[in-house]
């Protein structure tokens, strides 16, 4: 009798990895367009650069390992990882920042462990955390939405900014911290949230522009659920954990702890729930395990946002949960039929 050893990513019968990745790309389009609408084409520049660099690293490493190049490049897994990584960056990141981060994502986060299916950590989050720890100034230079600043950089200006061929001093007035960072800093200075939220940077429930971006991430997530690209367990449990913890502390003191809607619609909560935490390689594999996995990530997001040193904890939460996946899967295996 012959045995076949298989590894993740696990896809449903009749589905293929390539088709799965294409569906994720389709789901990413609405939120990406909303991102570009509010903050300008810099995010598109980041995505294109990240994909180009990711495919280059992927091809080079596969060549060094003696593996076939084209089958891996055309499964779109590197494209999805690069796209998600780019969405986490400030919208006008310098090209070398994109290169450094995606290099770590593809080399250390993916191929160091043997390539797709063997990586225990989400590659995009590995690259993002490396940048966040190594280059805090560049990673916290975000830009105001056009509805607040009155202008956004053109495509030519975004390219000039990314490649360092323009005087960026004239755009300093357009830079700002994210709404999550504003709340975290303000609360740390004993400023009540009702006063912090009076800033024009905030919309009805969260940051100006970020509310709509989160909505379109949600639409993309629903599309993936409808097409069975992902299952509901991780997104639902993650969002429930964020909403429940934020509601509890909001009811305790709404002037110190932000509302559940603010936490849901700000930062990477929604895109993290549907697109990042559901990575088919590094996530839990059992139904019950996925629920525990999502609850863990959602709880860590809120803890890091509220008491940690970073305003948005999605990357650290996902990587910490990735470490626990073998343990989660081991203790949540369903009982074998007929077993006592």
N, C-alpha and C positions, 0 to 999 in steps of 0.2 A: 504494500500500500504506500503510495506517495503522499507526502504532506506538503502543503503550500503555506509559507509564512507570509503574512501580510502585515502591513503597518498603516497607520493613519496617513493622510486624511481618509476617513470613512464616509462614503457617499451612498445614497440610496440606490437600490437596483434600478437600472435604466438611466441613471444619471452618470455623468462623467465629470472629472475634475475640471476640464476645460469649460464645459457648459455651466458648472457651478460658479466658476470665476467670472464668466461673462454675465451671469445673472447678478452677481455682486456689483460688477461695474455698472450695469444698467441702474441698479438701485442707488448707486452713489451719485448719479448724474443730477437729480433734482436738488439735493442738498449742496452739491458743488456749485451749481448755477446760482443758487440763492446766496451762497458765500461770496461769489464773484460780484453779484449784484450789489450787495451791501458794502463790500470792502475793496472792490476793484479787481483787476485781472492778475494781481500778484499771486493769488492762490493758484491760478492756472499755470503761471510760470513755474511755481514750486512743483506742481504735479508733473509737468512735462520734464523738468530737470531730474526729478526723483526717478521717474520711469526710465529715462535714458541711462542714468547712472546705475540703476538696479539691473537693467538688462546687460549692461557692460560687465558689471561685477559677476553676474550670474554666468555669462558666457565664459569669462576668464577662469572662474573657479571650476566650472565643469570641464573645461579643456585641461586644466591642471590635474584634475582627478581622473581623466580619461573617460569621462562620461559623454554620451551623445548630447549635443548642445540644442539643436532645434526642437526636439520633443519637449524639453524643459522650458525653453523660451516661449513656446507657443501654447503652453497650458495656462498662461496668464496669471499664475500664482505670484510671480515677481511683480507684475503690473499692479495687482491688487494691494500687495504689501507696500509698494512704493506710493500708491495713491493715498492709502490710509496714513502712512507716515507723513506725507506732504501736508495733509489736512491738519495735522497736529502742530505744524510749524507756524510762527508768525507769518502773516501774509506777504511780507516783503523780506524774506530771509536771504542773506547773501549766498551765492552759489556754493561757496566752500563749506558752508554749514550743511546744506543739503547733501553734498558729496560725502562729508564726514559721517553724518548720521546714517545715510542709506548704506554706506560702506560697512559700518558696524552691523547694521540690520542684516545684510546679506551674508557677510563673512562670519561674524561671531554669533548672530542670532539664528542663522539658518544652516549654512554649510559646515560650520565647525562641528556640528553634531551628526553630520551625514546627509544633509539636504532635506528636502521636503518630505515630511512624514516622520522624521526622526527628531525634529527640534522640539524640546520641551517648553520653550518660551516663545511668545508671540514676537516674531522678528521686528515688526514695525515698532513695538513698544520698547524693545531692546535699544534700537537706534535712537528713539526719542529720549529715553532716560539718559543715555550717554551724553547727548547734547544738553539736556537740562542740567545735569551735574557739572559738565565741563564748561559750558558757555552760558551762564545764567543771564548775563546782560543782553546778549543777542536773543535769547529765548524769551525774554520778558519785554521786548520792544514790539508791542502790538500797535495797531493803527485804528483810529476812530472810523466808524462807519460813515459813509458819505452823507447820510441824513443828519449827522451831528456836526461834522467838520465843514460841510458845505462843498467839499470836493474830494475826489479820489484820484489816485495816480492813473495815468493812461498806461496802455500796454508798453509803449516806448519808454516811459518813465520807470515803469516796474522793471523792465529789462535792464535799464541803466542802473537802477538801484541794486539789482541783484548782482550785476557784474562789476560794481564799484566804479563805474565811469561817469558818475554824476555827483554833484555837490548835494549831499543829503541834508545839510544844515537847514535848507529852506523848508524841509518837510517836518522839522522837529515839532512844529505846532500840531501836526496831525497824529502824533504818537500819544499813546496812553496805555495804562494798565487795563487788563480785562475787568469786566464787572465783578467776577469772583475775587480778583485781587483787590479791587476797590473796597469791597465789603470786608474782606479779611483784614486789610490794613486799617480801615476805619474803626472796625470793632476793637482791634488791638489798641486803638487810641481813645477808646471809650466814647466814640461817636455813635449815637443810636442809629439803627438801620433806617428808621423813618426819615432821618436827616440825610443819610448817605444816598438813599434812593431818590432824592430830589435832584440829583445831578442829571444833566441832559444825556448822560451816557446810558441811563436806564429807561426802558420802555414801560409797558403796563405791568409786566410780571417779572421781567429779567432784563438783561442788557438789550439796548436798542439794536435791532437787527438779529441778534442771537436767537430771539424767540422764534422768528420765522425760519431761520436756518435749522433749528431743532425740529420744527414742524416738518420740514421737508426730509430730514433724516428719518423721522417717524414714518412718513409716507414710503420712503425707500425700504424701511424695515418691514412694513406691512406687505409690500410687494414680495419681499423675500419669503415671508411667512406663507403668502398665498401660492407662491411657486414651489414651496417646500425646499427652498434653498437652505433655510435654517428652521429650527424648531422653536417653539414658544418658551420653553422652560427657562433658558438663560436670560433672554430679554425681560420676561415678566418678573422673575425673581429679583433680578438686579434693580429694576425700576421700583419694585415694591419695597425693597430694602432702603433705597434712597429716600423714597417718599415717606415711609413709616418713621424712620429715624428723624428726618427733618421735621415731620409733623409733631412728634413728641416734644422735641426741644423748642420748636416754634411756639407751642402752646405753653411751655414753661416760661419763656421770655421772648416775645417777638421783636424786642429791640436789640437783642444780642444774637439771636439765631434767625437766619433767613427762612423765608417761607418754603414749603415743599415745591411750589411752582417755580420759585427762583432756582432751586437746586436742580429741578428737572429740566428747565429750559436754558440754563447757563452752562457754559463749558461743554464737556464731552460726554455728559451723562447718556444722552440718547444715541449718539453715534457709537459710544462705547458699548451700550447694551445690545445693539443690533449688528454692528459691523466688526467690533474689535474683540469683545469677549466671546463671540460665537466662532472664533477661528477653529476650523475643523480638526486641526492638528493638536493644538495646545490646550483645548478645552476638555472638560470632563465628557465622558462618553455614555454614561448611563442616564436614564431619565431622572431618577432621584438625585444622582450625582450632579447633574446640570443645575438642578434647583439649589442644592447646597453651594455649588460653585458661583452661581449668580448672586445668591444672598451674601456670600462672602465678599465678592467684589463690590456690591452695592454698599455694604456696611463699611468697608475700607475706604471707599470714595468719600463717604460722609465724614468719617473719622479724620482722614487726612485733610479734607477741606476745612474742617472746623477747628481741629487742634494740631494739625501737622504743620510742617514748614513750607508746604506748597499749596497754592490756591485751588488746584484741580488735581486730584489724586488718581485719575483713571489708569495711567501707565503703571504706577507702583502697585495699585490694587490688582491689576491684571497679572503682573509678573509674580506677585506674592501668591495669588491663587494658582497660577501655573505650577508653582512649586508643590502645591498640595494636591494636584490632580491625581497622581498615582495613589495616594492615600484615600482620596475621595472615591475613586473608581474601585479600589479594593474592597471598601466597606459598603458599597452600594450596589454590588452585583445582584441581580435578581435571582431568586431561588430557582435552582434547576428543577424542571418539571418532574414530579415523582419523588423528589428528595424530602426526607423527613425534616 
